Amino acid sequence: MSVDLRPGESQESLLKRFRKAVAEARILPIVRQKRWFTSKSEVRRIKKQKAIRKARRTTTRFL
Protein backbone atom coordinates (compact mmCIF):
# COMPACT_ATOMS: atom_id res chain seq x y z
CA MET A 1 0.00 0.00 0.00
CA SER A 2 1.38 3.40 -0.88
CA VAL A 3 0.12 6.96 -0.63
CA ASP A 4 1.74 9.89 -2.42
CA LEU A 5 2.37 13.16 -0.59
CA ARG A 6 0.23 15.93 -2.03
CA PRO A 7 1.65 19.45 -2.38
CA GLY A 8 1.24 21.33 0.89
CA GLU A 9 -0.08 18.28 2.75
CA SER A 10 0.94 17.73 6.37
CA GLN A 11 2.42 14.49 7.66
CA GLU A 12 -0.63 13.92 9.87
CA SER A 13 -3.08 14.06 6.99
CA LEU A 14 -0.81 11.82 4.90
CA LEU A 15 -0.76 9.26 7.71
CA LYS A 16 -4.53 9.54 8.07
CA ARG A 17 -5.04 8.87 4.35
CA PHE A 18 -2.64 5.90 4.54
CA ARG A 19 -4.50 4.35 7.48
CA LYS A 20 -7.82 4.85 5.73
CA ALA A 21 -6.50 3.19 2.55
CA VAL A 22 -5.20 0.22 4.56
CA ALA A 23 -8.55 -0.13 6.33
CA GLU A 24 -10.50 0.02 3.05
CA ALA A 25 -8.22 -2.57 1.45
CA ARG A 26 -8.71 -4.86 4.49
CA ILE A 27 -5.03 -5.62 4.71
CA LEU A 28 -4.69 -5.99 8.49
CA PRO A 29 -6.96 -9.04 8.92
CA ILE A 30 -5.05 -10.84 6.16
CA VAL A 31 -1.71 -10.00 7.74
CA ARG A 32 -2.93 -11.19 11.13
CA GLN A 33 -4.08 -14.49 9.63
CA LYS A 34 -0.78 -15.08 7.85
CA ARG A 35 1.32 -14.29 10.93
CA TRP A 36 1.21 -17.96 11.92
CA PHE A 37 0.90 -21.10 9.85
CA THR A 38 -2.35 -23.00 10.21
CA SER A 39 -2.79 -26.42 8.73
CA LYS A 40 -5.62 -27.22 6.35
CA SER A 41 -7.33 -29.40 8.92
CA GLU A 42 -7.22 -26.54 11.43
CA VAL A 43 -8.73 -24.15 8.87
CA ARG A 44 -11.52 -26.65 8.14
CA ARG A 45 -12.20 -27.11 11.85
CA ILE A 46 -12.42 -23.35 12.42
CA LYS A 47 -14.74 -22.91 9.43
CA LYS A 48 -16.96 -25.70 10.71
CA GLN A 49 -17.16 -24.08 14.15
CA LYS A 50 -18.06 -20.71 12.61
CA ALA A 51 -20.79 -22.32 10.52
CA ILE A 52 -22.25 -24.03 13.60
CA ARG A 53 -22.26 -20.74 15.54
CA LYS A 54 -23.84 -18.88 12.62
CA ALA A 55 -26.53 -21.54 12.19
CA ARG A 56 -27.26 -21.43 15.91
CA ARG A 57 -27.63 -17.63 15.81
CA THR A 58 -29.92 -17.64 12.76
CA THR A 59 -32.20 -20.37 14.13
CA THR A 60 -32.69 -18.52 17.43
CA ARG A 61 -33.78 -15.37 15.56
CA PHE A 62 -36.73 -17.12 13.95
CA LEU A 63 -38.06 -18.55 17.17
mmCIF file of the N, C-alpha and C atoms, coordinates in Angstrom:
data_MODEL
# 
_entry.id   MODEL 
# 
loop_
_atom_site.group_PDB 
_atom_site.id 
_atom_site.type_symbol 
_atom_site.label_atom_id 
_atom_site.label_alt_id 
_atom_site.label_comp_id 
_atom_site.label_asym_id 
_atom_site.label_entity_id 
_atom_site.label_seq_id 
_atom_site.pdbx_PDB_ins_code 
_atom_site.Cartn_x 
_atom_site.Cartn_y 
_atom_site.Cartn_z 
_atom_site.occupancy 
_atom_site.B_iso_or_equiv 
_atom_site.pdbx_formal_charge 
_atom_site.auth_seq_id 
_atom_site.auth_comp_id 
_atom_site.auth_asym_id 
_atom_site.auth_atom_id 
_atom_site.pdbx_PDB_model_num 
ATOM 1   N N  . MET A 1 1  ? 0.856   -1.159  0.000  1.00 0.00 ? 1  MET A N  1 
ATOM 2   C CA . MET A 1 1  ? 0.000   0.000   0.000  1.00 0.00 ? 1  MET A CA 1 
ATOM 3   C C  . MET A 1 1  ? 0.899   1.218   0.000  1.00 0.00 ? 1  MET A C  1 
ATOM 4   N N  . SER A 1 2  ? 0.595   2.165   -0.848 1.00 0.00 ? 2  SER A N  1 
ATOM 5   C CA . SER A 1 2  ? 1.381   3.397   -0.878 1.00 0.00 ? 2  SER A CA 1 
ATOM 6   C C  . SER A 1 2  ? 0.449   4.585   -1.080 1.00 0.00 ? 2  SER A C  1 
ATOM 7   N N  . VAL A 1 3  ? 0.871   5.715   -0.517 1.00 0.00 ? 3  VAL A N  1 
ATOM 8   C CA . VAL A 1 3  ? 0.121   6.963   -0.626 1.00 0.00 ? 3  VAL A CA 1 
ATOM 9   C C  . VAL A 1 3  ? 1.131   8.042   -0.974 1.00 0.00 ? 3  VAL A C  1 
ATOM 10  N N  . ASP A 1 4  ? 0.830   8.834   -2.002 1.00 0.00 ? 4  ASP A N  1 
ATOM 11  C CA . ASP A 1 4  ? 1.739   9.895   -2.416 1.00 0.00 ? 4  ASP A CA 1 
ATOM 12  C C  . ASP A 1 4  ? 1.432   11.176  -1.648 1.00 0.00 ? 4  ASP A C  1 
ATOM 13  N N  . LEU A 1 5  ? 2.505   11.892  -1.298 1.00 0.00 ? 5  LEU A N  1 
ATOM 14  C CA . LEU A 1 5  ? 2.375   13.162  -0.592 1.00 0.00 ? 5  LEU A CA 1 
ATOM 15  C C  . LEU A 1 5  ? 1.881   14.232  -1.557 1.00 0.00 ? 5  LEU A C  1 
ATOM 16  N N  . ARG A 1 6  ? 0.783   14.869  -1.199 1.00 0.00 ? 6  ARG A N  1 
ATOM 17  C CA . ARG A 1 6  ? 0.226   15.931  -2.029 1.00 0.00 ? 6  ARG A CA 1 
ATOM 18  C C  . ARG A 1 6  ? 0.944   17.240  -1.707 1.00 0.00 ? 6  ARG A C  1 
ATOM 19  N N  . PRO A 1 7  ? 0.984   18.176  -2.652 1.00 0.00 ? 7  PRO A N  1 
ATOM 20  C CA . PRO A 1 7  ? 1.652   19.451  -2.376 1.00 0.00 ? 7  PRO A CA 1 
ATOM 21  C C  . PRO A 1 7  ? 0.973   20.194  -1.228 1.00 0.00 ? 7  PRO A C  1 
ATOM 22  N N  . GLY A 1 8  ? 1.757   20.596  -0.245 1.00 0.00 ? 8  GLY A N  1 
ATOM 23  C CA . GLY A 1 8  ? 1.242   21.334  0.889  1.00 0.00 ? 8  GLY A CA 1 
ATOM 24  C C  . GLY A 1 8  ? 0.532   20.487  1.927  1.00 0.00 ? 8  GLY A C  1 
ATOM 25  N N  . GLU A 1 9  ? 0.611   19.162  1.813  1.00 0.00 ? 9  GLU A N  1 
ATOM 26  C CA . GLU A 1 9  ? -0.078  18.278  2.752  1.00 0.00 ? 9  GLU A CA 1 
ATOM 27  C C  . GLU A 1 9  ? 0.794   18.010  3.974  1.00 0.00 ? 9  GLU A C  1 
ATOM 28  N N  . SER A 1 10 ? 0.188   18.001  5.150  1.00 0.00 ? 10 SER A N  1 
ATOM 29  C CA . SER A 1 10 ? 0.945   17.729  6.374  1.00 0.00 ? 10 SER A CA 1 
ATOM 30  C C  . SER A 1 10 ? 1.164   16.228  6.534  1.00 0.00 ? 10 SER A C  1 
ATOM 31  N N  . GLN A 1 11 ? 2.115   15.905  7.405  1.00 0.00 ? 11 GLN A N  1 
ATOM 32  C CA . GLN A 1 11 ? 2.418   14.493  7.665  1.00 0.00 ? 11 GLN A CA 1 
ATOM 33  C C  . GLN A 1 11 ? 1.236   13.788  8.339  1.00 0.00 ? 11 GLN A C  1 
ATOM 34  N N  . GLU A 1 12 ? 0.508   14.526  9.171  1.00 0.00 ? 12 GLU A N  1 
ATOM 35  C CA . GLU A 1 12 ? -0.628  13.922  9.875  1.00 0.00 ? 12 GLU A CA 1 
ATOM 36  C C  . GLU A 1 12 ? -1.728  13.509  8.895  1.00 0.00 ? 12 GLU A C  1 
ATOM 37  N N  . SER A 1 13 ? -2.020  14.398  7.941  1.00 0.00 ? 13 SER A N  1 
ATOM 38  C CA . SER A 1 13 ? -3.081  14.063  6.989  1.00 0.00 ? 13 SER A CA 1 
ATOM 39  C C  . SER A 1 13 ? -2.630  12.954  6.039  1.00 0.00 ? 13 SER A C  1 
ATOM 40  N N  . LEU A 1 14 ? -1.341  12.911  5.725  1.00 0.00 ? 14 LEU A N  1 
ATOM 41  C CA . LEU A 1 14 ? -0.814  11.819  4.901  1.00 0.00 ? 14 LEU A CA 1 
ATOM 42  C C  . LEU A 1 14 ? -0.969  10.489  5.628  1.00 0.00 ? 14 LEU A C  1 
ATOM 43  N N  . LEU A 1 15 ? -0.619  10.481  6.907  1.00 0.00 ? 15 LEU A N  1 
ATOM 44  C CA . LEU A 1 15 ? -0.756  9.261   7.709  1.00 0.00 ? 15 LEU A CA 1 
ATOM 45  C C  . LEU A 1 15 ? -2.216  8.848   7.831  1.00 0.00 ? 15 LEU A C  1 
ATOM 46  N N  . LYS A 1 16 ? -3.102  9.829   7.978  1.00 0.00 ? 16 LYS A N  1 
ATOM 47  C CA . LYS A 1 16 ? -4.534  9.541   8.074  1.00 0.00 ? 16 LYS A CA 1 
ATOM 48  C C  . LYS A 1 16 ? -5.052  8.909   6.787  1.00 0.00 ? 16 LYS A C  1 
ATOM 49  N N  . ARG A 1 17 ? -4.623  9.446   5.639  1.00 0.00 ? 17 ARG A N  1 
ATOM 50  C CA . ARG A 1 17 ? -5.040  8.866   4.354  1.00 0.00 ? 17 ARG A CA 1 
ATOM 51  C C  . ARG A 1 17 ? -4.496  7.461   4.188  1.00 0.00 ? 17 ARG A C  1 
ATOM 52  N N  . PHE A 1 18 ? -3.245  7.234   4.637  1.00 0.00 ? 18 PHE A N  1 
ATOM 53  C CA . PHE A 1 18 ? -2.645  5.905   4.539  1.00 0.00 ? 18 PHE A CA 1 
ATOM 54  C C  . PHE A 1 18 ? -3.429  4.898   5.378  1.00 0.00 ? 18 PHE A C  1 
ATOM 55  N N  . ARG A 1 19 ? -3.741  5.263   6.609  1.00 0.00 ? 19 ARG A N  1 
ATOM 56  C CA . ARG A 1 19 ? -4.499  4.353   7.483  1.00 0.00 ? 19 ARG A CA 1 
ATOM 57  C C  . ARG A 1 19 ? -5.876  4.045   6.914  1.00 0.00 ? 19 ARG A C  1 
ATOM 58  N N  . LYS A 1 20 ? -6.507  5.053   6.328  1.00 0.00 ? 20 LYS A N  1 
ATOM 59  C CA . LYS A 1 20 ? -7.822  4.848   5.725  1.00 0.00 ? 20 LYS A CA 1 
ATOM 60  C C  . LYS A 1 20 ? -7.727  3.904   4.526  1.00 0.00 ? 20 LYS A C  1 
ATOM 61  N N  . ALA A 1 21 ? -6.680  4.069   3.707  1.00 0.00 ? 21 ALA A N  1 
ATOM 62  C CA . ALA A 1 21 ? -6.496  3.192   2.545  1.00 0.00 ? 21 ALA A CA 1 
ATOM 63  C C  . ALA A 1 21 ? -6.244  1.757   2.980  1.00 0.00 ? 21 ALA A C  1 
ATOM 64  N N  . VAL A 1 22 ? -5.469  1.570   4.038  1.00 0.00 ? 22 VAL A N  1 
ATOM 65  C CA . VAL A 1 22 ? -5.200  0.224   4.559  1.00 0.00 ? 22 VAL A CA 1 
ATOM 66  C C  . VAL A 1 22 ? -6.490  -0.398  5.086  1.00 0.00 ? 22 VAL A C  1 
ATOM 67  N N  . ALA A 1 23 ? -7.291  0.387   5.781  1.00 0.00 ? 23 ALA A N  1 
ATOM 68  C CA . ALA A 1 23 ? -8.549  -0.126  6.326  1.00 0.00 ? 23 ALA A CA 1 
ATOM 69  C C  . ALA A 1 23 ? -9.517  -0.508  5.209  1.00 0.00 ? 23 ALA A C  1 
ATOM 70  N N  . GLU A 1 24 ? -9.591  0.315   4.158  1.00 0.00 ? 24 GLU A N  1 
ATOM 71  C CA . GLU A 1 24 ? -10.499 0.018   3.052  1.00 0.00 ? 24 GLU A CA 1 
ATOM 72  C C  . GLU A 1 24 ? -10.053 -1.200  2.263  1.00 0.00 ? 24 GLU A C  1 
ATOM 73  N N  . ALA A 1 25 ? -8.733  -1.413  2.177  1.00 0.00 ? 25 ALA A N  1 
ATOM 74  C CA . ALA A 1 25 ? -8.219  -2.567  1.447  1.00 0.00 ? 25 ALA A CA 1 
ATOM 75  C C  . ALA A 1 25 ? -8.274  -3.842  2.281  1.00 0.00 ? 25 ALA A C  1 
ATOM 76  N N  . ARG A 1 26 ? -8.619  -3.724  3.560  1.00 0.00 ? 26 ARG A N  1 
ATOM 77  C CA . ARG A 1 26 ? -8.713  -4.862  4.489  1.00 0.00 ? 26 ARG A CA 1 
ATOM 78  C C  . ARG A 1 26 ? -7.431  -5.675  4.525  1.00 0.00 ? 26 ARG A C  1 
ATOM 79  N N  . ILE A 1 27 ? -6.341  -4.979  4.696  1.00 0.00 ? 27 ILE A N  1 
ATOM 80  C CA . ILE A 1 27 ? -5.025  -5.621  4.708  1.00 0.00 ? 27 ILE A CA 1 
ATOM 81  C C  . ILE A 1 27 ? -4.714  -6.223  6.075  1.00 0.00 ? 27 ILE A C  1 
ATOM 82  N N  . LEU A 1 28 ? -5.057  -5.530  7.147  1.00 0.00 ? 28 LEU A N  1 
ATOM 83  C CA . LEU A 1 28 ? -4.686  -5.985  8.487  1.00 0.00 ? 28 LEU A CA 1 
ATOM 84  C C  . LEU A 1 28 ? -5.235  -7.361  8.857  1.00 0.00 ? 28 LEU A C  1 
ATOM 85  N N  . PRO A 1 29 ? -6.499  -7.679  8.574  1.00 0.00 ? 29 PRO A N  1 
ATOM 86  C CA . PRO A 1 29 ? -6.955  -9.036  8.915  1.00 0.00 ? 29 PRO A CA 1 
ATOM 87  C C  . PRO A 1 29 ? -6.175  -10.129 8.172  1.00 0.00 ? 29 PRO A C  1 
ATOM 88  N N  . ILE A 1 30 ? -5.813  -9.851  6.931  1.00 0.00 ? 30 ILE A N  1 
ATOM 89  C CA . ILE A 1 30 ? -5.051  -10.837 6.158  1.00 0.00 ? 30 ILE A CA 1 
ATOM 90  C C  . ILE A 1 30 ? -3.670  -11.029 6.758  1.00 0.00 ? 30 ILE A C  1 
ATOM 91  N N  . VAL A 1 31 ? -3.048  -9.925  7.137  1.00 0.00 ? 31 VAL A N  1 
ATOM 92  C CA . VAL A 1 31 ? -1.707  -10.000 7.735  1.00 0.00 ? 31 VAL A CA 1 
ATOM 93  C C  . VAL A 1 31 ? -1.765  -10.754 9.054  1.00 0.00 ? 31 VAL A C  1 
ATOM 94  N N  . ARG A 1 32 ? -2.793  -10.493 9.845  1.00 0.00 ? 32 ARG A N  1 
ATOM 95  C CA . ARG A 1 32 ? -2.926  -11.190 11.133 1.00 0.00 ? 32 ARG A CA 1 
ATOM 96  C C  . ARG A 1 32 ? -3.117  -12.690 10.929 1.00 0.00 ? 32 ARG A C  1 
ATOM 97  N N  . GLN A 1 33 ? -3.865  -13.070 9.902  1.00 0.00 ? 33 GLN A N  1 
ATOM 98  C CA . GLN A 1 33 ? -4.075  -14.493 9.632  1.00 0.00 ? 33 GLN A CA 1 
ATOM 99  C C  . GLN A 1 33 ? -2.790  -15.168 9.182  1.00 0.00 ? 33 GLN A C  1 
ATOM 100 N N  . LYS A 1 34 ? -1.992  -14.478 8.399  1.00 0.00 ? 34 LYS A N  1 
ATOM 101 C CA . LYS A 1 34 ? -0.779  -15.080 7.846  1.00 0.00 ? 34 LYS A CA 1 
ATOM 102 C C  . LYS A 1 34 ? 0.415   -14.992 8.784  1.00 0.00 ? 34 LYS A C  1 
ATOM 103 N N  . ARG A 1 35 ? 0.218   -14.418 9.975  1.00 0.00 ? 35 ARG A N  1 
ATOM 104 C CA . ARG A 1 35 ? 1.317   -14.294 10.925 1.00 0.00 ? 35 ARG A CA 1 
ATOM 105 C C  . ARG A 1 35 ? 1.796   -15.669 11.367 1.00 0.00 ? 35 ARG A C  1 
ATOM 106 N N  . TRP A 1 36 ? 0.871   -16.605 11.520 1.00 0.00 ? 36 TRP A N  1 
ATOM 107 C CA . TRP A 1 36 ? 1.207   -17.963 11.921 1.00 0.00 ? 36 TRP A CA 1 
ATOM 108 C C  . TRP A 1 36 ? 0.661   -18.950 10.902 1.00 0.00 ? 36 TRP A C  1 
ATOM 109 N N  . PHE A 1 37 ? 1.347   -20.056 10.763 1.00 0.00 ? 37 PHE A N  1 
ATOM 110 C CA . PHE A 1 37 ? 0.901   -21.103 9.846  1.00 0.00 ? 37 PHE A CA 1 
ATOM 111 C C  . PHE A 1 37 ? -0.217  -21.887 10.502 1.00 0.00 ? 37 PHE A C  1 
ATOM 112 N N  . THR A 1 38 ? -1.283  -22.120 9.749  1.00 0.00 ? 38 THR A N  1 
ATOM 113 C CA . THR A 1 38 ? -2.353  -22.997 10.212 1.00 0.00 ? 38 THR A CA 1 
ATOM 114 C C  . THR A 1 38 ? -2.551  -24.082 9.162  1.00 0.00 ? 38 THR A C  1 
ATOM 115 N N  . SER A 1 39 ? -2.634  -25.296 9.645  1.00 0.00 ? 39 SER A N  1 
ATOM 116 C CA . SER A 1 39 ? -2.787  -26.416 8.732  1.00 0.00 ? 39 SER A CA 1 
ATOM 117 C C  . SER A 1 39 ? -4.180  -26.403 8.110  1.00 0.00 ? 39 SER A C  1 
ATOM 118 N N  . LYS A 1 40 ? -4.332  -27.162 7.040  1.00 0.00 ? 40 LYS A N  1 
ATOM 119 C CA . LYS A 1 40 ? -5.621  -27.216 6.346  1.00 0.00 ? 40 LYS A CA 1 
ATOM 120 C C  . LYS A 1 40 ? -6.702  -27.814 7.235  1.00 0.00 ? 40 LYS A C  1 
ATOM 121 N N  . SER A 1 41 ? -6.331  -28.793 8.027  1.00 0.00 ? 41 SER A N  1 
ATOM 122 C CA . SER A 1 41 ? -7.327  -29.402 8.916  1.00 0.00 ? 41 SER A CA 1 
ATOM 123 C C  . SER A 1 41 ? -7.784  -28.403 9.975  1.00 0.00 ? 41 SER A C  1 
ATOM 124 N N  . GLU A 1 42 ? -6.851  -27.561 10.452 1.00 0.00 ? 42 GLU A N  1 
ATOM 125 C CA . GLU A 1 42 ? -7.218  -26.540 11.432 1.00 0.00 ? 42 GLU A CA 1 
ATOM 126 C C  . GLU A 1 42 ? -8.149  -25.504 10.808 1.00 0.00 ? 42 GLU A C  1 
ATOM 127 N N  . VAL A 1 43 ? -7.882  -25.112 9.572  1.00 0.00 ? 43 VAL A N  1 
ATOM 128 C CA . VAL A 1 43 ? -8.732  -24.149 8.873  1.00 0.00 ? 43 VAL A CA 1 
ATOM 129 C C  . VAL A 1 43 ? -10.129 -24.728 8.686  1.00 0.00 ? 43 VAL A C  1 
ATOM 130 N N  . ARG A 1 44 ? -10.216 -26.002 8.305  1.00 0.00 ? 44 ARG A N  1 
ATOM 131 C CA . ARG A 1 44 ? -11.518 -26.653 8.138  1.00 0.00 ? 44 ARG A CA 1 
ATOM 132 C C  . ARG A 1 44 ? -12.277 -26.714 9.464  1.00 0.00 ? 44 ARG A C  1 
ATOM 133 N N  . ARG A 1 45 ? -11.573 -27.021 10.542 1.00 0.00 ? 45 ARG A N  1 
ATOM 134 C CA . ARG A 1 45 ? -12.201 -27.108 11.853 1.00 0.00 ? 45 ARG A CA 1 
ATOM 135 C C  . ARG A 1 45 ? -12.755 -25.751 12.290 1.00 0.00 ? 45 ARG A C  1 
ATOM 136 N N  . ILE A 1 46 ? -11.986 -24.698 12.057 1.00 0.00 ? 46 ILE A N  1 
ATOM 137 C CA . ILE A 1 46 ? -12.424 -23.349 12.421 1.00 0.00 ? 46 ILE A CA 1 
ATOM 138 C C  . ILE A 1 46 ? -13.630 -22.934 11.589 1.00 0.00 ? 46 ILE A C  1 
ATOM 139 N N  . LYS A 1 47 ? -13.609 -23.232 10.283 1.00 0.00 ? 47 LYS A N  1 
ATOM 140 C CA . LYS A 1 47 ? -14.745 -22.905 9.429  1.00 0.00 ? 47 LYS A CA 1 
ATOM 141 C C  . LYS A 1 47 ? -15.998 -23.653 9.868  1.00 0.00 ? 47 LYS A C  1 
ATOM 142 N N  . LYS A 1 48 ? -15.832 -24.906 10.263 1.00 0.00 ? 48 LYS A N  1 
ATOM 143 C CA . LYS A 1 48 ? -16.962 -25.702 10.712 1.00 0.00 ? 48 LYS A CA 1 
ATOM 144 C C  . LYS A 1 48 ? -17.551 -25.113 11.988 1.00 0.00 ? 48 LYS A C  1 
ATOM 145 N N  . GLN A 1 49 ? -16.692 -24.695 12.922 1.00 0.00 ? 49 GLN A N  1 
ATOM 146 C CA . GLN A 1 49 ? -17.164 -24.078 14.155 1.00 0.00 ? 49 GLN A CA 1 
ATOM 147 C C  . GLN A 1 49 ? -17.905 -22.773 13.882 1.00 0.00 ? 49 GLN A C  1 
ATOM 148 N N  . LYS A 1 50 ? -17.389 -21.964 12.955 1.00 0.00 ? 50 LYS A N  1 
ATOM 149 C CA . LYS A 1 50 ? -18.056 -20.710 12.607 1.00 0.00 ? 50 LYS A CA 1 
ATOM 150 C C  . LYS A 1 50 ? -19.421 -20.972 11.998 1.00 0.00 ? 50 LYS A C  1 
ATOM 151 N N  . ALA A 1 51 ? -19.516 -21.987 11.144 1.00 0.00 ? 51 ALA A N  1 
ATOM 152 C CA . ALA A 1 51 ? -20.788 -22.322 10.520 1.00 0.00 ? 51 ALA A CA 1 
ATOM 153 C C  . ALA A 1 51 ? -21.800 -22.777 11.567 1.00 0.00 ? 51 ALA A C  1 
ATOM 154 N N  . ILE A 1 52 ? -21.355 -23.555 12.540 1.00 0.00 ? 52 ILE A N  1 
ATOM 155 C CA . ILE A 1 52 ? -22.246 -24.027 13.597 1.00 0.00 ? 52 ILE A CA 1 
ATOM 156 C C  . ILE A 1 52 ? -22.756 -22.846 14.413 1.00 0.00 ? 52 ILE A C  1 
ATOM 157 N N  . ARG A 1 53 ? -21.857 -21.914 14.773 1.00 0.00 ? 53 ARG A N  1 
ATOM 158 C CA . ARG A 1 53 ? -22.265 -20.735 15.538 1.00 0.00 ? 53 ARG A CA 1 
ATOM 159 C C  . ARG A 1 53 ? -23.238 -19.871 14.752 1.00 0.00 ? 53 ARG A C  1 
ATOM 160 N N  . LYS A 1 54 ? -22.960 -19.699 13.458 1.00 0.00 ? 54 LYS A N  1 
ATOM 161 C CA . LYS A 1 54 ? -23.837 -18.883 12.617 1.00 0.00 ? 54 LYS A CA 1 
ATOM 162 C C  . LYS A 1 54 ? -25.215 -19.535 12.488 1.00 0.00 ? 54 LYS A C  1 
ATOM 163 N N  . ALA A 1 55 ? -25.258 -20.840 12.305 1.00 0.00 ? 55 ALA A N  1 
ATOM 164 C CA . ALA A 1 55 ? -26.529 -21.541 12.195 1.00 0.00 ? 55 ALA A CA 1 
ATOM 165 C C  . ALA A 1 55 ? -27.303 -21.444 13.497 1.00 0.00 ? 55 ALA A C  1 
ATOM 166 N N  . ARG A 1 56 ? -26.602 -21.520 14.611 1.00 0.00 ? 56 ARG A N  1 
ATOM 167 C CA . ARG A 1 56 ? -27.258 -21.425 15.914 1.00 0.00 ? 56 ARG A CA 1 
ATOM 168 C C  . ARG A 1 56 ? -27.858 -20.036 16.108 1.00 0.00 ? 56 ARG A C  1 
ATOM 169 N N  . ARG A 1 57 ? -27.132 -18.998 15.674 1.00 0.00 ? 57 ARG A N  1 
ATOM 170 C CA . ARG A 1 57 ? -27.635 -17.632 15.809 1.00 0.00 ? 57 ARG A CA 1 
ATOM 171 C C  . ARG A 1 57 ? -28.839 -17.392 14.914 1.00 0.00 ? 57 ARG A C  1 
ATOM 172 N N  . THR A 1 58 ? -28.801 -17.890 13.680 1.00 0.00 ? 58 THR A N  1 
ATOM 173 C CA . THR A 1 58 ? -29.919 -17.640 12.761 1.00 0.00 ? 58 THR A CA 1 
ATOM 174 C C  . THR A 1 58 ? -31.164 -18.420 13.158 1.00 0.00 ? 58 THR A C  1 
ATOM 175 N N  . THR A 1 59 ? -31.019 -19.600 13.724 1.00 0.00 ? 59 THR A N  1 
ATOM 176 C CA . THR A 1 59 ? -32.200 -20.372 14.132 1.00 0.00 ? 59 THR A CA 1 
ATOM 177 C C  . THR A 1 59 ? -32.851 -19.741 15.345 1.00 0.00 ? 59 THR A C  1 
ATOM 178 N N  . THR A 1 60 ? -32.092 -19.135 16.241 1.00 0.00 ? 60 THR A N  1 
ATOM 179 C CA . THR A 1 60 ? -32.692 -18.525 17.426 1.00 0.00 ? 60 THR A CA 1 
ATOM 180 C C  . THR A 1 60 ? -33.441 -17.248 17.070 1.00 0.00 ? 60 THR A C  1 
ATOM 181 N N  . ARG A 1 61 ? -33.087 -16.596 15.987 1.00 0.00 ? 61 ARG A N  1 
ATOM 182 C CA . ARG A 1 61 ? -33.783 -15.372 15.562 1.00 0.00 ? 61 ARG A CA 1 
ATOM 183 C C  . ARG A 1 61 ? -35.209 -15.669 15.128 1.00 0.00 ? 61 ARG A C  1 
ATOM 184 N N  . PHE A 1 62 ? -35.418 -16.805 14.476 1.00 0.00 ? 62 PHE A N  1 
ATOM 185 C CA . PHE A 1 62 ? -36.734 -17.121 13.949 1.00 0.00 ? 62 PHE A CA 1 
ATOM 186 C C  . PHE A 1 62 ? -37.694 -17.639 14.993 1.00 0.00 ? 62 PHE A C  1 
ATOM 187 N N  . LEU A 1 63 ? -37.180 -18.023 16.124 1.00 0.00 ? 63 LEU A N  1 
ATOM 188 C CA . LEU A 1 63 ? -38.065 -18.548 17.166 1.00 0.00 ? 63 LEU A CA 1 
ATOM 189 C C  . LEU A 1 63 ? -38.578 -17.456 17.973 1.00 0.00 ? 63 LEU A C  1 
# 
